[in-house]
Every structure is written in structure tokens, then in C-alpha cells.
Amino acid sequence: MTTLSDPPPGAFRLSMLLSDTRYRSYTFQFIALILLIAMMAYLGMNLVRNLAAAGLNISYDFLGEPAGYDINQRLVEYDSQSSHMRAALVGILNTLLVAFLACVTATVLGVIIGVLRLSKNWLVSKLMAVYVEAFRNVPVLIWIIMIFTLVTAVLPGARSYLGEDPEFDLLFGMFAFTNRGVYVPALVWEAGSTIVAIVFVASIVGVFAYRRYAKNLLFQTGRLLPMGWPSLVILFVPTILIFYIMGQPISLDLPDPLANRFNLRGGVQIGAPLIALWLALSIYTGAFIAENVRAGIQAVSKGQTEAASSLGLRPGRVMNLVVLPQALRVIIPPLISQYLNITKNSSLAIAVGYADITATLGGITLNQTGRAIECVLLLMLFYLVISLAISAVMNVYNKAVSLKER
């Protein structure tokens, strides 16, 4: 006996939107969409009516008014007479800076610790396990405050480098570690420096191209090319040659402890709030990434490792060429969530005085202008766009490294 789930094909009737399984799901989805639009429209109209009754209106004109406050850590020119829009831009760049630095550091730290957790050395494995359990089970806000307190309380003051204390001197003549932050050399770009930068970027692309070629050659012919020194040659030799050919167009502005009697001058100051936030997000999220890496490696069959070892590959090669490429399909999806968490957790920067977008637009600007709804909506839009952008990029990469089924 045969049962038909769908009626035989024939002329379309309106009743088929509910009775025919070919159209029923679309009908329910359309109804749900209409209800969602109606609910959002009702909430929006209700908000407008309430604001009008209170004598308020939604306006973003305040973004063009002078901000009236200073921001210490900034990547673009800004002063107290700049607009609130400029202050918000400084906050956005600061947020993206700490998020990028933390994502890179947490990834490197997580991969190393995740691999070491599977080490056959009992002491190393247990130490990494203690790190993971200690850091991921304590709130990140506590780590931020703790590291900030250590930086400001343990490191010497800037005056110690001004000749008042002979024990303190610039590290390698270029670095100063103070309770205000770390002073590092700044790059001075002169005529011709753009060409050097382009060559350096091209060298980075060349390194990836060479490593891909070497890997494909290994898989196709079994010929093993060296990876280390050729990558270094490709990365640095062309850039160094162009650097001297163009007449050394890039120089260093070193911190000068004798230029001012109260503070160091020159170079770039990486403030203590940025250091605390960067390190805290890195070590906290690195513990979660380490568990993702460990799970991904353990998901690869031991037969893969044994087969690669039987071909004479060293353990390092087995991990880089066989295990990790297969483990990426397990590692990447939760890694996306960790990157999103880093970006959103950066909003805790206000606890140590780091001027991110939450501290500028959602803090000082909101309090000065009283435009709470506008500021919160802009904050929500920023984090939404950043989260969607990170997810899109990582999903593209995840699709590229996933196993291709026949």
C-alpha cells in the first residue's frame, strides 16, 4: 500500500497553501515574518509617541558638537575641541586595536598551550592544565583589574628613567617600562617609505605562496623542501635591499629620557590600560582556545599520526602537515565564538580607563549630551557590524579548510 504525502500535481488552489506540504512551510514563514514586522512597527511607533509626549526626539546632531574632553590613547589626531563624532571614531579605533591584538595573541597562546596539553611530558601537560583551569574559571574583569594593578604598582615611575635612579635605564636603549605604560620606538616615514612597505607586504604574500608550493610539492611528489630559512629569506632580504636602495627612508624615533624633567619624550607610549586589557583578554580567551585546539587534535584519528610517522616524518611535521589541517574543521567554529567574545569583552575597558567606544560614545558623550537612546543604538550597531564581519570572514576561512566530500 502506497501513501502519498503530497496531492497529485494539478491547478494551484489557495487552500493548497495550508493543505499541501510543498507550500505549507513557506506559508508559516511568511506569517511569522508579517507578525515580526508588525511587532517591530508597534514598538517603534510606541517609542516615538512616548518620546514626543516627553518633549524628546531622536536626533544625531550632537555628533557635530565639540566633545570637550581629552583622550590619552588614540590612533588619530584628536583634541578636546574635536567633535563627538571624532571622539567616537577614536573609541572605535581603540576597540578594534585591542580586539585585533588580543585575537592574535590569544590564538598563538591557545594553539601552543593546546598542543602542550597533549604532551607526553607529564609535568608540561599538568602545568598547561593548571593554566587552563585557573584562567578560564576566573572572570575576565578580575584579570583586567589585577594586571592593571600589577602594572601600575610594580613597575617604576617615569621619573626613574630621567636620571634620578641609576639602576633604571632604557632596555637596549629603546624600551622603557613604567607604571604609565611601555615606551617603544616609533617609525618615522619619509619619502620612499611607501615602496618599502609595499615590498614588505609583497614579501609576506611570497612567504605564504612558497609554503603552499612546498606543501603541494610534498603531497604530490613526496619531496620535502625546507620551510624555515627560505621563509625568512623571502620575508626580509627583498625589504632590506629596497630599504637601502631607497636611502633608508624609515627611521626610528626613540624614547628620550632627557628631553623632559617630568616624563619621557619621543617614541610611542602604550598605556597601562591598553596593556592590562590586551594581556587579560589574551590569557583569558587563550585558555578557551587551548581547549578547542586540544579537542580538535584529539578528534583526528590516531591512525593518521601513525601513518605519517611510518613515512618518516618528524613529530613537528606530523603536527603541522597532517594533524592540525584536519583538526581545523573542529577548531574553527568555536574559535569564531572566542573572537566574538574578545570583541565584546573589550567593552570592559572602562574599568581601567581605556577609551574604547563604550567609554567614549557610551560613557562620556552619553553623559554630556543626554542622548542615551541615540548613543546606545549606535553602540549596538557598531558591535553588530563588527560581530557579523568577524563571523563572515571566519566562516569563509572555515569553508576553505573544511573537508571536501565527493
N, C-alpha and C positions, 0 to 999 in steps of 0.2 A: 504494500500500500504506500503510495507516494503522497507526501504532504507539501503543499506549496505555501511558502511564506509570503509571496507577492502574488497579486492577481495577474492574470494574463494581460499582455500589452493591449492597449486599446486607446480610445479617445480619452483625453485628460478631463477629469471632473474635479470640481472644487472640493468635494468630500474626500478625494484621494490625499489631500494634504494631511489628514489625520488617519485615514484607514490604510494607506499604502506606506509600507516601511521604506520605500525609496525616497519619500518626501517628508516623512514624519519628523525625522531628526532636524531637518532644515526648518521646519515649521516651529518646533520648540526653541531652536536657537534664535530665530527671528523674533519670537515673542519675548524671550529673555532680553534681547538687545533693546527692544522697544521699552520694556519696563525699566531697564537700566538708564536709558536716555531720559525717560520721564522722571525718574527719581533724581538724577543729577540736575535736571532743569528745575525741579521743585526746590531742591536745596539751594541752587544758585539764586533763584528768584526770592526765596526766603531771606538769604543773606543780603541781597540788595535792598529789600524792603526794610529790614532791621537797621541797616546802615543809614538809610535815608531817614528813618524815624529818629535815629540818634544824631542826625545832622552830620553824618560822615559820608565819605565817598572814597572809592578806590582810585588812587592816583599815584603815579610814579614820578611826579615832577620833583620830588625831594632828591632824586638821584643826581640832579644837576646842581644842587646847593653845595656850598663848601662844607667839608666834613668837620673841620675844627679839631681834629685830634691827630696825633703822631703815631706812626708805626715803625718800630725799630727794624724788624726783619722784613726786607722787601726785595723783590727782584726787578722792579721797575721804579722809575722816578716818582716820588710822592712826597708831599708836604702837607701841613695842616690846612692849607688853603685849597687843596685839591678837592674835587667833588666826591660825593658819596659813591658815585659810580666808579671812580678811580680807586677809592678805598676798597670797594667790593672786588675790583679786579686784582688788587694786591692780595686780598684774602683768598681769592680763587687760586692764584699762582702759588701762594704759600701752601694751600691744601694739596694741590697737585704735586708740589715739590716733595713734601713729606710722605705723601702716598706712594710716589714713584720710588723714592729712596727706601722706604720700608718694604715695598713689594720685592725689590731686587735683593735686599739684604735678607729678608725672611726666606726667600726662595733658596738662596745659596745656603743659608744656615740650615733650613729644613732638609734639603737634599743631603747635605753632609751628615747631619745627625740621623736622618732616616736610614742611611746606608750603614753608619756605625752602630746603630741599634741591632743590626743583624750580624755584627762582627763575631767571629769565633773566639775573640779575646773576651773572657768573662768580665774583667774589670771595665774595659771600654764599653761593653754592652750595658752593664749595670749603671755606669755613670751617665750614659745617654738616657737611660730610662728614668733616672732620678731627675735629670734636666727636664724631660718632657712632663713628668708628673708635677714637678714643682712649679713650672712656669704656666702651664695651661690651666691649673686649678686655682690660681690667684687672679682676681680681676685685674684687667689691664690698667685701670685707673690707679690702682695701688702701685703698680710697677712704674707708671709715669711719674707719680709723686716721689717715689723712692729714688729713682735715678736722678730726678731733678734736684732732690735734696742732697744726694751724694756729690753731684757736680758742683753745686753752689757752696757746699760746706767743706768738702775735702780739697778741692783744687785751690791753688793760691790766688790772691787778688792780682789785678793787673799791675798794681804798683810794685809787685815783687820783681817784675821784669824791667823796671825802669832804672835799674842800677842800685836800688836800695838794699837788695839782698843778693850777695854774690853767688849764692847757691843756685839761683834761678837764671837760666839763660835759654835763648831760643833753641829748640831742638833742630839740629842740623842747620841752624841759622835761619830757619824758615817757619817753624811752628811754635806757637805759644799756647799753653793750656791753662786757662784761667777760670775763675768762678763766674765770669761773664760769658764764657764760651771759648771756642777754639779759633785762633787766628791762623789763617793759612795764606799762602801766596795767591795773588790774583793775576790772571792773564791780562796782558796789555796787548790789544790787537792794533797793528799798524798796517800800512799799505802792503798788500801782498799776502796778508794772513788768511784771506778767504780761500786762496788757492791751496794753501797748506791744509786748511780744514777740509776742503773738498777731497784732496788726495787721501787724507786720513780716513774719511768716511768710505772712499772707494777701497781703501786697504781692508777695512772691516768687512766689506762685502766680498772682497777677494779671499779673505780667510774662510768665510762660510762656503764660498764656491769651491775652494781647494779641499776642504774637509768633506764636502758632499762628493766631490770627484773621487777622493781617496776611498770613501766608504763604498761607493758604487763599484769601483775597481776591485775592492776586496770581495764583494759579494759575487761579482761576475767572473773573476779570474782567480781569486784566492791570493793575489799579490798584495802584500801588506806594505803600504807606504808610511813613512814616519809622519806623525801629526804635530809634535811639539815644536821643534826648531823651525820647520818650514812656515808654520803659522806665525811665529814670532818675526821671521824674516819678512814675510808678506806684510805684516802689520806695521813694522817700524822702519824698515830700510827705505821704502819709497818716500815716506813722510819726512824722514831725516834728510834725505837727499834734497827734496824740494825746499825744505826749511833753510838749508844752507845756500842753495841756488838763489832763492828769493832774498837773500841777505838777512836772514834771521828776523823775520817780521813780527814774531811773537816773543815778548819778553815777560818777566815776572816782576810784579810789584810786591816786594817783601814787607812783612810787618816790621815797623821801625820802633823800637822801644825808647829811642832818644828824641823822637820828634815832638813829644808832648810829656809834660811832667805828671799828668794825671791818667793817661791812657795810651795804649799803643795806637799807632797810626799806620796806614797802609795795609795792603792785603785785604782779605775778606774775613769778616767775623761771622762764624757760625754760632749763633746764640745758644745759650744753655737751654732755653725752652725747646728749640728745634732738636738739639742733641738728645734731650730726655725723651721727647715724643718719638723720635726716629728709633732710638735704641729699644724703648719699651714696646712699640708696635712690632719691631723686628723679632725680638726674642720671644714675645708672647705668641705671635702668629707663627713663628718658626717652629714652635713645639707642635702645633696642629699640623703644619705641613709635613713635619717629620713623620707623624703617624700616617698621613696619606701616602708618603713615599714608601714607608715600611709595608703598608697594606698592598700597594701596587707591586712591589718586588715579590712579596710572598704569593701574589696571585699568579705569578709566572711559574709554570711547571718546572720542577727540579730537573726534569729530563732535558730542558733547553740548556741549562747550565752544564750538565754533564756532557751533552753532545758537543757544546762549544769547547769545553776543556779537552775533550778527546781529540779535537782538531789541533791542539797545541796552543790555543790562545791563553794568554796570561789572564789572571783574575780581573785585572783592571780592564782589559779589552773585553772580557766576557760581560762585565757590568755595563760598559759603555755601548757596545755594539749589539748585544743580544738581550740582556735583561731590561735595562731602562727603556729602550724603544718599545718593548712590548708592555711594560708597566705603565707607560704614559696614558694608555686608554683608561686605566683605573685612577691615575693620579690627577689628570686634568680636570674632570668635572668638580670634585671637591676643592681643587685649587682655585677655581673661579670664585667659589664662595668665600675663600680666605682673602682673595684680593678685594672683593666687595667689602668684607668685614674691615680690612685695613682702611679703606677709603672712608667708611662710615665711622669707624672708631677714631679717626683723626679729629672728629668734632670735639673730642675730649681735650683738645689742645688748650681750651680756655682755662683749664685747671692750673696750668703753669704759665699762662700769659703769652702763649704763642698766638699770633694774629692770623688765624685761618679765617675762612669765610664765615664760620659760625660766630667767631669773636668780633669780626668787623660788621658784616651785614646783619647777622642775627643777634648781635650784642650791642655795641656802641651806637651804630646807626639806628637800630630799632629804638633804643632808649632816648636818643636825641630827637628823633623825628616823631615818635609815637605811632609810626606806620607799622603796626605789628602784623596785620594781615598781609600787606604787600611784601614785607621782609620775609615772613615765613613762607609765602608762596614762592618767592624767588629761591629761597633755600631748598625747598622741596624740589623745584625744577632743576636746580644745579645737581643735587645728589641723584636725582632720577636720570638725568642725561649722562652723568659720569658712570653710574652703575650699568646703564644699558650699553654704553660704549665699551666698557670693560668686558661685559658679557658677550657682546658681538665679536670683539677681537679674539677673545679666548675660545669662543665656540668655533670660529673659523680655524684656529690652530688645532682645536680638538678634532675637528673633522679631517684635518690634514694628516694627523698622526694616528687616527683610528684604523683598525684593521679593515682591509678591503675584502669583502666577501665576494665569492664568484657567483 
